[in-house]
Amino acid sequence: MNRTKVSAIARKALRDAFGLWPLHEVKNTVVLGRHVRKLRRFEDDEVYRLGPTRPKALVATVIPTYKRPELLVDAVNSALAQTVTDQVVVVVDDGAGLPALPEDPRLHAVSLSRNTAVLGLVRNVGIRLTDSKYIAFLDDDNTWREDHLALALAGLEKGPDVVYTAVERRRADGTVLDVLTREFDRVSFRDGTPYVDANSLVVRRSPDVIFSRLPRTKSTLPKEDWEFVHRLAKRHVVEHVPQPTVRYLVNEASYYTAWD
């Protein structure tokens, strides 16, 4: 048996045993992990600098942003328009500066002292600047239906620690591309096209609710969302709410990719 065939058999055996995306994540950790300690120190310093007090609410909505002022305002408005009003909305700007935002006592907006280009780190700052029972995530180019939090919290009250809703993907002209909706299965999640997006997640706060600090680029697979859900699913029950409550904008700058 030649070396190429042996290598192919070995790769298949590894994928069958561990899954495609876990193997990629191991590679990412090896290649990019050397940056994590420095990034964690920066994250700690920013949380200390920005957060002498922690706003309290039932739900904390974390919105990371970078150079999308008009879309950010839409995202913030959709978060503040939720039927669940016991929430705080924390916008964390990745060092680019913030536009004028709606005046609302539930809204807290901060800017990092420099750009990091590490989405997980930006989200982590938002998580750590809040004190809430539940945490939700919304990116600056997407919006929610008004009942997003209400439906997700109803799901969480049944016992799971992680709930995600269906996602309606829209083109830039507003037309609907499709709806991503699928019941969670950790085995299929490790191998196929990831079907849980951070914008649809609402989670019960716990020490492991923290995002990867690896400095991923647009070409790095898998993404922070996949790693976050896959890791939480080891210890926590994950449930799907089939109603499409997230309006996800598919555009040139979007990180959404159909992973084959």
Order of alpha helices (4+ residues) and beta strands (2+ residues): alpha-alpha-alpha-beta-alpha-beta-beta-alpha-beta-beta-alpha-beta-beta-alpha-beta-alpha-beta
